[in-house]
Amino acid sequence: MSFVGALVHRAYAMIRRAGAISPANPAGYRFGHLGEGVSIAFPPGAIFGERWIEIGANTLIGERVSISCGMMPGPDLGPHSIVRIGESCSIGRGSHIVGHQSIDIGDDVFTGPYVYITDQNHVYDDPDVPIGRQWPRNNPVSIGSGSWIGTGAIILPGSRIGRQCVVAGGAVVRGEFPDHSVIAGVPGRVVRTYTPEDGWRAPGVAALDRPA
């Protein structure tokens, strides 16, 4: 039985290697751009609208990550890319990146597993029409280079997260956040910021004197 188990594990490892999407295999050709060294792990999640997806060099996409553009496969979404992921990023397994207008993820952005990022949400303007039948609304999303997005975080439409930010696991983020912010909670708010003079500290809390 141990021999059979080892054989199964070896075969599955081969399948994972063969099934990964990269710039060098036919599945990679459908993307708007895949930089050198990109790997989308097998098995992937739901991936469609590849023509409007750009992924920078040396970015790693984990297992069962869904990246999509538009409501469904097929429609022409125009001449410009919609989802742009920078270089040397790592997107954790089971995450979802769902673009309709514009999602920009900078370089060296790392996420934990099961992160959800979208630039579209349903509206509830008309109280007499089921919410799922009301036309959704788009608002661009951007995540600055060098940021870390914790496990299970949700980045909602209209979020603009600065460079070198931390989003705590489970946070629900919407709004604009400056560079070097730590964002936590539901709804997400800034719980710590950084300045060269004071280092990291909570908003409204006086900085401790630093030794000379």
C-alpha positions as CSV (number, residue, x, y, z in Angstrom):
1,M,0.0,0.0,0.0
2,S,2.9,2.4,0.7
3,F,4.1,1.8,-2.8
4,V,0.7,2.6,-4.3
5,G,0.4,5.7,-2.1
6,A,3.8,6.9,-3.3
7,L,2.9,6.3,-6.9
8,V,-0.4,8.2,-6.5
9,H,1.5,11.2,-4.9
10,R,4.1,11.1,-7.6
11,A,1.5,11.0,-10.4
12,Y,-0.5,13.9,-8.8
13,A,2.7,16.0,-8.5
14,M,3.3,15.4,-12.3
15,I,-0.3,16.4,-13.0
16,R,0.1,19.6,-11.0
17,R,3.3,20.5,-12.9
18,A,1.7,19.7,-16.2
19,G,-1.5,21.5,-15.4
20,A,0.0,24.8,-14.2
21,I,-0.6,27.7,-16.5
22,S,2.5,29.6,-17.6
23,P,3.6,31.8,-20.5
24,A,5.1,28.8,-22.2
25,N,1.9,26.7,-22.6
26,P,-1.2,27.1,-24.8
27,A,-3.4,28.1,-21.8
28,G,-1.2,31.0,-21.2
29,Y,-1.6,32.4,-24.7
30,R,-5.1,33.4,-24.0
31,F,-4.1,36.1,-21.4
32,G,-3.5,39.7,-22.3
33,H,-0.1,39.3,-20.8
34,L,1.8,36.8,-18.7
35,G,5.3,37.8,-17.7
36,E,8.3,35.5,-17.6
37,G,8.2,33.1,-14.6
38,V,4.4,33.4,-14.0
39,S,2.8,30.3,-12.7
40,I,-0.9,29.7,-12.0
41,A,-1.1,26.5,-10.0
42,F,-3.2,23.5,-10.9
43,P,-6.1,23.1,-10.2
44,P,-7.1,26.6,-11.0
45,G,-10.3,28.2,-10.0
46,A,-12.8,29.9,-12.4
47,I,-10.7,31.8,-14.9
48,F,-12.3,33.6,-17.8
49,G,-11.9,36.9,-19.7
50,E,-8.2,36.1,-19.9
51,R,-7.7,38.6,-22.7
52,W,-8.3,41.4,-20.2
53,I,-6.0,40.0,-17.5
54,E,-2.3,41.0,-17.2
55,I,0.1,39.3,-14.7
56,G,3.7,40.6,-14.2
57,A,6.9,38.5,-14.2
58,N,7.6,36.0,-11.5
59,T,4.1,36.2,-9.9
60,L,2.8,33.0,-8.4
61,I,-1.0,32.3,-8.3
62,G,-2.0,29.6,-5.8
63,E,-4.3,26.6,-6.3
64,R,-8.0,27.2,-6.9
65,V,-7.6,31.0,-7.4
66,S,-10.4,32.5,-9.5
67,I,-9.5,35.4,-11.7
68,S,-12.3,36.7,-13.9
69,C,-13.3,39.7,-16.0
70,G,-16.9,40.4,-16.8
71,M,-20.1,38.6,-15.8
72,M,-19.4,35.5,-17.9
73,P,-17.1,34.2,-20.6
74,G,-17.6,35.6,-24.1
75,P,-18.6,39.3,-24.1
76,D,-16.2,41.8,-25.6
77,L,-15.0,44.1,-22.7
78,G,-13.2,46.6,-24.8
79,P,-9.6,47.4,-25.8
80,H,-8.0,47.8,-22.4
81,S,-7.0,45.4,-19.6
82,I,-9.2,45.1,-16.5
83,V,-7.3,43.1,-14.0
84,R,-3.6,43.9,-13.7
85,I,-1.4,42.1,-11.2
86,G,2.2,43.3,-10.9
87,E,5.5,41.5,-10.7
88,S,6.7,39.1,-8.0
89,C,3.3,38.8,-6.3
90,S,1.9,35.8,-4.5
91,I,-1.8,35.2,-4.5
92,G,-3.0,32.7,-1.8
93,R,-4.9,29.6,-2.6
94,G,-8.7,29.9,-2.9
95,S,-8.6,33.6,-3.5
96,H,-11.0,35.4,-5.9
97,I,-10.2,38.5,-8.0
98,V,-13.3,39.5,-9.9
99,G,-12.9,42.5,-12.2
100,H,-15.4,44.4,-14.3
101,Q,-13.9,47.9,-14.7
102,S,-10.4,48.1,-13.1
103,I,-8.4,46.2,-10.5
104,D,-4.8,47.3,-10.1
105,I,-2.5,45.2,-7.9
106,G,1.0,46.5,-7.6
107,D,4.4,44.7,-7.5
108,D,5.4,42.5,-4.5
109,V,1.8,42.2,-3.2
110,F,1.3,39.0,-1.1
111,T,-2.0,37.7,0.0
112,G,-3.1,34.9,2.4
113,P,-5.6,32.3,1.2
114,Y,-9.3,33.0,0.5
115,V,-8.9,36.7,-0.1
116,Y,-11.8,38.3,-2.1
117,I,-11.1,41.4,-4.3
118,T,-13.8,42.9,-6.6
119,D,-14.6,46.2,-8.2
120,Q,-18.3,45.5,-8.5
121,N,-21.2,45.1,-6.1
122,H,-25.0,45.0,-6.2
123,V,-27.0,48.1,-5.3
124,Y,-30.3,48.4,-3.4
125,D,-31.5,51.7,-4.7
126,D,-35.0,50.5,-5.5
127,P,-36.6,48.9,-2.4
128,D,-39.2,47.1,-4.5
129,V,-36.8,45.2,-6.9
130,P,-34.9,42.2,-5.7
131,I,-31.3,43.3,-5.0
132,G,-29.9,40.5,-7.2
133,R,-31.9,41.9,-10.2
134,Q,-30.7,45.5,-9.8
135,W,-27.9,46.5,-12.1
136,P,-24.6,46.4,-10.2
137,R,-22.3,49.3,-9.8
138,N,-18.5,49.4,-10.6
139,N,-15.8,51.3,-8.8
140,P,-12.1,50.8,-9.5
141,V,-9.8,49.1,-6.9
142,S,-6.1,49.6,-6.4
143,I,-3.6,47.9,-4.0
144,G,-0.2,49.5,-3.7
145,S,3.1,47.8,-4.2
146,G,4.6,45.9,-1.2
147,S,1.3,45.4,0.6
148,W,0.2,42.3,2.5
149,I,-3.5,41.2,2.5
150,G,-4.3,38.7,5.3
151,T,-6.3,35.6,5.1
152,G,-10.0,36.0,4.3
153,A,-9.9,39.8,3.8
154,I,-12.5,41.3,1.5
155,I,-11.5,44.3,-0.7
156,L,-14.7,46.0,-1.9
157,P,-15.3,48.3,-4.9
158,G,-13.7,51.8,-4.6
159,S,-10.9,50.7,-2.3
160,R,-7.6,52.4,-2.8
161,I,-4.9,51.0,-0.6
162,G,-1.5,52.7,-0.5
163,R,2.0,51.2,-0.7
164,Q,3.4,49.0,2.0
165,C,0.1,48.5,3.7
166,V,-1.1,45.6,5.9
167,V,-4.7,44.4,5.7
168,A,-5.5,42.2,8.7
169,G,-7.1,38.8,8.2
170,G,-10.9,39.0,8.0
171,A,-11.0,42.7,7.4
172,V,-13.7,44.2,5.1
173,V,-12.1,47.1,3.3
174,R,-13.7,50.0,1.5
175,G,-12.3,53.5,1.0
176,E,-8.9,55.2,0.6
177,F,-6.0,54.4,2.8
178,P,-2.5,56.1,2.8
179,D,0.8,54.4,2.3
180,H,2.1,52.5,5.4
181,S,-1.2,51.8,7.0
182,V,-2.4,48.8,9.0
183,I,-6.0,48.3,8.3
184,A,-8.2,46.0,10.4
185,G,-11.8,45.4,11.4
186,V,-15.3,45.4,9.9
187,P,-15.6,47.9,8.4
188,G,-11.8,48.3,7.9
189,R,-10.1,51.2,9.5
190,V,-6.6,52.4,10.1
191,V,-5.3,51.1,13.4
192,R,-1.6,52.0,12.9
193,T,0.5,54.2,10.6
194,Y,4.1,54.8,10.0
195,T,6.3,57.9,9.8
196,P,10.1,58.1,9.8
197,E,10.0,60.4,12.8
198,D,7.7,58.3,15.0
199,G,7.8,54.8,13.6
200,W,4.6,52.7,13.8
201,R,1.9,54.0,16.1
202,A,-1.9,54.1,16.4
203,P,-3.7,57.2,15.2
204,G,-4.2,59.8,17.9
205,V,-1.6,58.1,20.2
206,A,1.4,60.2,21.1
207,A,4.7,58.7,20.0
208,L,7.1,57.4,22.6
209,D,10.3,59.3,23.0
210,R,13.1,57.6,21.1
211,P,16.6,57.2,22.5
212,A,19.0,59.6,21.0
